[in-house]
């Protein structure tokens, strides 16, 4: 605590410090997944890699989209596109809480002055067929992270258990930087020759997407894309493990999972357009969950998912 | 006699589970110890967010040696029997005794269990407790298989006496016991060892941990109220929140903060709910105006800046939260002033139940029903209908989406803001009531009309689609709805023929479902539903829909509706019995007043479907039966009824009228004739005017002449004319009493 680093000065500095911190703790620092997702958990580095027995340790930033949260860039705290920082370590180490608190210190939160609390918050993702127990972590009454011990993903019990940390980067950074409106937050060094705020980069896109998400997106197209993704996912998974061209055993868990992610995002867009009724909602979520479960089933049939010719023999 | 100290140290235990968990720890461990023969003087359990603690004082150092004698089979019993006995006793043939008994030589096993040291027993009991602990939800972590509420980090388990302390050795999935614990996560994180419970408590407090949750709660409440008082304010009491907050901290530090001026005009319920639900803040209000002006938060640590940073952070978070609330409030007010049509339209897309249509469909039904009920409860029909249309509009509002528990209340604010009459606004809040047996019942006529309409629609709707409560399952809270109707009716003295109302609604819903499932167009359906309303059914002639109408309405659907309404009315009666039982009125008394003859199909009658009248009769009967005359009258009535029934069975005729005083032979007979004449003259008009007390007491007065009659007169006289006359006289007793209540239903 004696060598608490100086307070960071920009959004990107907070991200860089988290990257450095978790790299220093041995995590593979991955890059964001290149598809639209609702949260960092959807990245296959979390969803799929939390399955099976192979050890795993990864950290990454994940741009996340929640179309219904769009506020045209006007709400100080709400965005339809935002960033999550995600850490997944399997098996969860015994000192994960201490490691996590260390990361808060790394971004300039002085433990001697702030009130950090672990408040019960059980996590459940109906679309991923996943749940875990843990907390939301409070800093002076503000939720700064989700801390979860995965118990089940895609309908599979997690053995061993992964520990997952999710930081809502904008909110955390606004707090650390003392900014009241997300759009006012310095993105790069505020003293740089070309200093850019969060708003310089995202105010316009928030407006554009809010309009499109809420009022313009063609629901017939979205619906068709949802159904196509669903059909493609199922088709991929229905194929035999052996590739007729190479003769190799290639279970296509990841391409199938991409389609599951796509279906999930289409559902979110349809939801934002307000064309999904409460009863239909459950049915759509159930359809995405069915895909996620099938992808999980497929992943545990791959080497990364713990499959081996010896074990299956 | 040693003392035992156990601490199970883990990552943060959810606040709501701590109390129960410390009680379970105490129960499981002490029960286990006592079962193994280790008795103790006293025990106490405590919890903090990170630890469950049990202290047991005056424990036996070892369990007593026990000696058990078991009688076995005879010495010459078959080999199998003897083998079984030996296996059960865990002994060999030469270890059992053979004793002479009157039945011959019998085997006896003497099993001596030597006492065991306390530590051995404790280790076993504690390991078993940890492995089988009844957490509401538990989890695995890392690579292990052990389950606990959150990762279990260490186990402290020591036995201490005058000579010193020793660790009770045990190991649960790699977690070995010791005498070491840690203090506050941030203020005193270093491990330290302890020698006894006293030593533990003292060192913990020095390490910034208050072990006893009651002590933490008291400290929080004292500090909070003192702090508020010093500013001329008071803390809004909330026992649940206090217990929860005490479970979130090991070292409570109370801080009072400000609410931004911008937010002070929000409705107090919104401020309070937002602060409590999101931030677990207490509300602090002005003692003069009652307005909520500040908040109290409880931090888990002291800081060099006296909590200034923490408080500033909390104020900032609250501002963001309240900015959301204010945003919702202002947006909602705009919609409210713009007539709320956006909200009511949005409810068209919200499914209430897939067989019962959308929320909008439901509201349409409730509005129609509220209009019909208005005249009965003394409300203006237009107001009742409008109130019903708006009562659930707030379900589409942003505030209620955020805080579902504010439904109804927000509706009241918004309807008032739209400039409507307060009676309509109040109905939005009050129509959900009563929610339970002790909840207040609305009395304002418009609220009563909407509340009744809402509940009756729910009940008839779910009855129509066969979704009735079964056993402990009542997912749509239909029992609560029925009790709500009962209380609304009784406490407002509403006079409605409930059975008829139910039938009308059920038939309408049934027909609607029937036609919808046959895929008629919406227009057709709505016309039909309108047409087949049983009220109008009589006038319904010669329509293009005649054929369908005949098929569905006069056919299966009508019969089905009838059966279901009778079933629902019976459900109401059952709920009524439960409700009145709590007020000291026996179920058989209500049965007597419902007065449906045995074996007859239950139907709605004026006797049983007007609940207000029914209860009035039940109360009068109850009162009458609690008098000496009343109680004895029952005996007299039953005697008369039995003799009469037997005679009717034997003779194959019904004795119903024709008793003539001229065939009376005794004074007692003549007196009874006179008494019956007098009683009839009183009872008939009293029943007519529903003056049940008069009717009942007139009936009870028959007791003396009836008793005297049975005392003096033999019914089965040889003279058949006299016998018939007396039987006909008994029939007069029966008829008269049954006109008051079905006394055959009275037990005992």
Interface residues (C-beta under 8 A of the other chain):
Chain A: X75 X76 X77 X91 X92 X93 X94 X97 X111 X112 X113 X114 X115 X116 X117 X118 X119 X120 X122 X132 X133 X134 X135 X139 X140 X141 X142 X149 X151 X158 X159 X160 X161 X163 X175 X180 X274 X277 X278 X279
Chain B: X11 X12 X14 X15 X16 X49 X137 X138 X139 X140 X141 X142 X143 X144 X149 X150 X151 X153 X186 X248 X249 X279 X281 X297 X299 X300 X301 X303 X304 X305 X309 X310 X312 X313 X314 X316 X317 X318 X320 X323 X324 X327 X349 X350 X351 X354
